[in-house]
Amino acid sequence: MRSDSILLLALSTTAFALLPSSSPHCQQLTIPVSITANPFIINIPTPANQSELTGLITKFTSLTSNVTKDDIQGQTSLNATYKIWTLLCLPSNSTASTVEFAIHGLNFDHTYWNFGGDGSPNSYVDAAIKSGHAIFIYDRVGQSSKPDGIKEVQQATEIEIAAQLITYLKSGKSGHKFSRFVGIGHSFGSLQLIGLAAKYGNLLDATVITGFSPFSGGLHTAVAALGLTIASHQNPSRFGSLSNSYLAIINDQLDFFDFPFFDPKVLQLASDTKGTITLGELISLGASPAVNYTNPVFVVTGEHDFLFCGGNCYQSLNGSLNLIAPTRGLFPAIQTFDFFIPANVGHAINLHFGAPEAFAKIQSWIGGLV
C-alpha cells in the first residue's frame, strides 16, 4: 500500500502535563497528527447486533474464508487528523541518546508497556529507563481518537500515524534530541513496524519485533477463540459510546497467557483495563517484505504464543526448526538478524513471569548495536 503523509504536529500547550503517578521525567502530550493514507474499501456494514457480528467472525475464521476477495474492494484515499495520546519518559540521571518507539497491539493500550507502573517486573518502560534509554509510548488511533472502526481504523492508517510520530521525535519538537531511534512493537504493533520498514525503509535505526511470527496456520483458530463481542455490550461503562465496529475480547486468557506462568492478579488487571479491536484492524492485518530496510532486526516471541505459533513456536517452517527465525524473510536486505524464544511465555510477553528475562535480552541487544 502506497500513500503520502502530511505532518501537522502543532503542540498544544494545554495538552502538556506531568503525570502525578509517573516519574517526574515522563511528559504526557496529546498530539494532533494529520495524515494521508490509503486504507482498504471494506464492503462490510457495521454489525447491527451481536448475532450479526458472530456470523461475520465465523465467516472470517472459516478455513475457506477469502475476505480479500469477498469484502475488500480496492483502496481509497483518507485525509484525516487524529489526536494521539503520548508519553515520553527519560532517565532521571542522564541524557538519553537512544529513544525507543513502542507500539502496542490489539486488546491493549499504552499500558502494555508500563504495566504495573514504576518498579513493576511487568513494566518494559522501567527496563528501558534503567538501561539509560528514553521511551515513547502512545495510544494508537482507536484508543486515542475513535473514528469509524471499519473505514478509518485500519493498519494503513496506523502505519502513517506511527511514521509521523517518529518524524516528530526526530525533529526535536519534543524538547529532546536523540541520535538513535529504535522501534519496538507487540503483535499488531509489530505488523506496523514491518509496514513502516516496507514503506519508509530505514526510518528507524533498529527494529524489535515481539509477539509475532510469519506463521499463519493457527490464526483462524486463535481469532475465533477470542470470543469477540461488540465492545459497548461487553462493557457499557467503558465502551458504551463506541460504534458497533469496535469490538472487545471475552476470553482474555486463552490467546494471551500461558498457564500457569503468570500472576492471576495481572490477568485480572489486564482484563479490567483492556482496549478494543476494530473490524477494520482485524480485516486489514498483513505483512509485506521490507525490501529497502537494511538495519538490524531482533524478534522476541514467547514459546507458547497461541496467536502466531498455535501454542508451540518450536514447529518447523521453511526448513527452520522454529517459527520465529523465518521472520528474516520479511527483511531480505538486512545483515543483522537475531531472535529469542522465552520459555513458558505466551503472546502477551510483558505480562508473564518471564518478562524480566525478555526485557533483559532486548536491552542487551539494543546495547550491543554499533
C-alpha positions in Angstrom: 0.0 0.0 0.0 1.4 3.3 -1.1 0.4 6.7 0.4 1.8 10.1 1.1 1.8 11.6 4.5 1.5 15.1 5.8 2.6 16.2 9.3 0.7 18.7 11.4 2.2 18.3 14.8 1.2 21.6 16.4 1.9 21.2 20.0 -0.9 22.4 22.2 0.4 23.9 25.5 -2.8 23.0 27.1 -2.2 19.3 26.3 1.1 19.1 28.3 1.0 17.7 31.8 3.3 15.9 34.2 1.7 12.7 35.3 1.2 12.7 39.1 1.6 8.9 39.2 4.6 8.8 36.9 8.3 9.6 37.1 8.8 13.4 37.0 10.8 12.8 33.8 7.7 11.5 32.0 5.8 14.0 30.0 2.3 13.5 28.6 1.2 15.2 25.5 -1.8 14.9 23.2 -0.5 15.4 19.6 -2.7 16.3 16.6 -1.4 14.1 13.8 -2.6 14.7 10.2 -2.1 12.0 7.6 -2.9 10.9 4.1 -3.3 7.2 3.9 -4.7 4.5 1.6 -6.9 2.2 3.7 -9.0 -0.6 2.1 -12.5 -0.1 1.0 -14.1 -2.8 3.1 -17.6 -3.8 1.9 -18.9 -4.7 5.4 -21.6 -2.8 7.2 -21.3 -2.0 10.9 -22.9 -5.0 12.7 -26.4 -4.3 13.9 -26.2 -6.7 16.8 -24.0 -9.5 18.4 -25.6 -12.2 16.2 -24.6 -10.4 13.0 -21.0 -9.9 14.4 -20.7 -13.6 15.3 -21.8 -14.6 11.8 -19.1 -12.3 10.4 -16.4 -13.7 12.7 -17.5 -17.2 11.7 -17.1 -16.3 8.1 -13.7 -14.6 8.7 -12.2 -17.5 10.6 -13.5 -20.4 8.4 -10.9 -22.5 6.7 -12.2 -21.5 3.3 -12.5 -17.8 4.1 -11.3 -15.3 1.5 -12.1 -11.9 2.9 -9.7 -10.1 0.5 -11.7 -11.4 -2.5 -15.2 -11.2 -0.9 -15.1 -8.0 1.1 -12.2 -5.8 0.1 -12.8 -3.6 -3.0 -9.5 -1.8 -3.6 -8.2 1.2 -1.7 -9.3 4.7 -1.1 -7.6 8.0 -0.1 -8.1 9.1 3.5 -7.1 12.6 4.8 -7.7 13.0 8.5 -6.3 14.5 11.7 -6.3 12.4 14.9 -5.5 13.4 18.5 -3.0 10.9 19.7 -2.2 10.5 23.5 1.5 10.1 24.0 4.0 9.7 26.9 7.7 10.3 26.6 9.9 9.1 29.5 13.6 9.8 30.1 16.1 8.6 32.7 16.4 10.9 35.7 20.2 10.9 35.9 21.4 11.1 32.4 20.8 12.5 28.9 19.5 9.6 26.7 20.8 9.4 23.2 18.6 6.4 22.3 14.8 6.6 22.3 12.6 3.5 21.9 9.4 4.0 20.0 6.9 1.5 21.3 3.6 0.4 19.5 1.2 -1.7 21.5 -1.0 -4.4 19.9 -4.7 -5.2 19.8 -6.7 -5.5 23.0 -4.2 -3.2 24.8 -3.4 0.5 25.1 -0.1 2.2 26.1 -0.3 0.5 29.5 1.0 -2.8 27.9 4.4 -1.1 28.1 4.3 0.3 31.6 2.1 -2.4 33.1 2.0 -2.1 36.9 3.8 1.2 37.0 7.3 2.1 38.2 9.3 -0.8 39.6 6.9 -3.5 38.3 8.6 -6.6 36.8 6.0 -6.3 34.0 6.9 -2.7 33.0 9.0 -2.5 29.9 9.3 1.2 30.3 11.0 0.6 33.6 13.5 -1.7 31.9 14.3 0.8 29.1 14.8 3.7 31.6 17.1 1.6 33.7 19.2 0.9 30.6 19.6 4.6 30.0 17.1 4.9 27.2 14.2 7.3 26.6 11.0 5.6 25.6 8.0 7.0 23.7 4.6 5.1 24.2 1.2 6.1 22.9 -2.4 5.1 22.4 -3.0 4.0 18.8 -5.9 5.6 17.0 -9.0 3.7 18.2 -7.6 4.0 21.7 -6.9 7.8 21.4 -9.2 9.3 18.8 -12.0 6.9 18.0 -13.1 7.4 14.3 -15.0 4.9 12.1 -13.8 1.4 13.1 -14.2 0.0 9.6 -13.3 2.8 7.1 -10.6 4.5 9.1 -9.1 2.4 11.9 -7.0 0.1 9.8 -3.4 -0.9 9.6 -2.6 1.5 6.7 -3.9 4.5 8.7 -2.0 3.5 11.8 1.3 3.0 9.9 1.1 6.6 8.7 0.4 7.9 12.2 3.4 6.0 13.5 5.6 7.4 10.7 4.5 10.9 11.7 5.2 10.4 15.4 8.7 9.1 14.6 9.2 12.2 12.4 8.1 14.3 15.3 10.7 12.7 17.6 13.4 13.1 15.0 12.6 16.8 14.6 13.4 17.6 18.3 10.0 19.2 18.8 9.6 17.1 21.9 12.3 19.3 23.5 14.8 16.5 23.4 17.4 15.5 20.8 18.1 11.8 20.2 20.7 10.2 17.9 19.3 6.7 17.7 15.7 5.6 17.1 14.7 2.0 17.9 11.2 0.7 17.2 9.6 -2.0 19.4 6.2 -3.4 18.7 4.0 -6.1 20.1 1.7 -8.2 17.8 -0.3 -5.7 15.7 2.3 -3.1 16.7 5.0 -5.4 15.2 3.0 -5.6 12.0 3.0 -1.8 11.9 6.8 -1.7 12.3 7.1 -4.2 9.4 4.8 -1.9 7.4 6.9 1.1 8.3 10.1 -0.6 7.1 8.3 -1.8 3.9 7.2 1.7 3.0 9.8 4.0 4.6 12.9 1.9 4.6 15.4 2.9 7.3 13.2 5.4 9.1 14.3 3.5 12.3 17.8 2.6 13.2 16.8 -0.8 14.6 13.6 -2.8 14.9 12.5 -5.1 17.8 9.5 -7.3 16.9 7.7 -9.1 19.7 4.7 -11.4 19.7 5.0 -12.2 16.0 5.9 -14.9 13.5 5.2 -15.3 9.8 3.2 -18.5 10.6 -0.5 -18.0 9.9 -1.7 -21.6 10.3 -3.1 -21.0 13.7 -4.6 -17.5 13.3 -8.1 -18.5 12.3 -8.4 -20.7 15.4 -6.9 -18.1 17.6 -9.1 -15.3 16.4 -12.2 -17.5 16.8 -11.1 -18.2 20.4 -11.0 -14.5 21.3 -14.8 -14.5 21.7 -15.1 -11.1 20.0 -18.2 -9.2 21.1 -19.5 -5.7 20.5 -17.5 -3.6 22.9 -20.4 -1.4 24.0 -22.3 -4.5 25.0 -19.3 -6.1 26.7 -18.6 -3.1 29.0 -21.1 -0.3 28.7 -19.5 1.8 31.3 -16.1 1.9 29.4 -17.2 1.4 25.8 -20.8 2.5 25.8 -20.3 5.4 23.4 -18.5 3.4 20.8 -19.8 2.3 17.4 -20.6 -1.4 16.9 -17.4 -1.6 14.7 -15.4 -1.6 18.0 -15.0 -5.0 19.5 -13.8 -6.4 22.8 -12.4 -9.8 23.8 -14.3 -12.1 26.2 -11.6 -14.7 26.8 -8.6 -12.7 27.9 -6.5 -15.7 28.9 -6.6 -18.2 26.1 -4.8 -16.2 23.4 -2.6 -14.1 25.5 -1.5 -16.0 28.6 0.5 -19.3 29.1 -0.9 -21.0 32.2 0.3 -21.1 34.9 3.2 -18.8 34.2 1.6 -15.5 35.2 0.1 -13.9 38.3 -3.7 -14.2 38.3 -3.9 -10.6 39.5 -2.0 -9.5 36.4 -4.6 -11.3 34.2 -7.4 -9.6 36.1 -5.9 -6.2 35.8 -5.3 -6.8 32.0 -8.9 -7.8 31.7 -10.2 -4.8 33.6 -8.1 -2.3 31.6 -8.3 -4.0 28.2 -8.6 -2.0 25.0 -10.6 -2.6 21.9 -10.2 -4.1 18.4 -11.9 -2.7 15.3 -13.3 -4.7 12.4 -11.0 -2.6 10.2 -7.9 -3.6 12.1 -8.9 -7.2 12.0 -9.6 -7.3 8.3 -6.6 -5.2 7.2 -3.9 -7.3 9.1 -1.0 -8.3 6.9 2.8 -8.0 6.3 4.8 -7.4 3.1 8.6 -7.8 2.7 10.6 -4.6 3.7 13.0 -4.8 0.7 14.6 -1.4 1.3 15.1 -1.8 5.1 18.8 -2.7 5.9 19.1 -2.0 9.7 19.2 -4.7 12.5 16.1 -6.7 13.5 15.5 -8.6 16.7 12.4 -10.9 17.2 11.2 -12.0 20.6 8.1 -14.3 20.7 7.0 -16.5 23.6 7.5 -20.2 23.3 3.7 -20.8 23.7 2.4 -17.9 21.7 -1.1 -19.1 20.7 -1.9 -16.4 18.1 1.3 -16.6 16.0 2.6 -20.1 16.8 -0.6 -22.1 17.5 0.8 -22.6 21.0 4.1 -24.0 20.0 6.8 -21.9 18.4 9.2 -24.9 18.1 7.5 -26.2 14.9 9.4 -26.4 11.7 8.7 -23.8 8.9 10.5 -23.4 5.6 13.4 -25.6 6.8 13.7 -23.9 10.2 13.4 -25.7 13.5 11.1 -23.0 14.8 8.5 -20.5 13.6 10.4 -17.3 14.6 13.6 -17.5 12.5 11.7 -17.3 9.2 10.7 -13.7 10.1 14.0 -12.8 8.5 12.4 -13.5 5.1 10.4 -10.2 5.6 13.7 -8.3 5.7 15.7 -9.6 2.7 18.3 -6.8 2.7 19.3 -6.9 6.4 22.7 -8.1 7.7 21.9 -8.4 11.4 19.0 -10.6 12.5 18.6 -12.2 15.9 15.7 -13.9 17.7 14.9 -15.1 21.2 12.1 -17.5 22.3 11.5 -17.1 26.0 10.3 -20.3 27.7 6.9 -20.6 29.4 5.7 -17.4 27.9 2.5 -16.8 25.8 1.5 -14.0 23.4 1.4 -11.1 26.0 5.1 -11.4 26.8 5.2 -8.4 29.2 2.5 -10.0 31.5 4.3 -13.2 32.3 6.8 -14.2 35.0 9.3 -14.5 32.2 9.0 -10.8 31.2 12.2 -9.6 33.0 14.3 -12.1 31.1 12.8 -11.0 27.8 13.3 -7.3 28.7 17.0 -8.0 29.6 17.6 -9.8 26.3 16.1 -6.8 24.4 18.0 -4.2 26.3 21.2 -6.2 25.9 20.6 -6.5 22.1 20.0 -2.8 21.8 23.0 -2.0 23.9 25.2 -4.1 21.6 24.2 -2.2 18.4 27.1 -0.3 16.8 
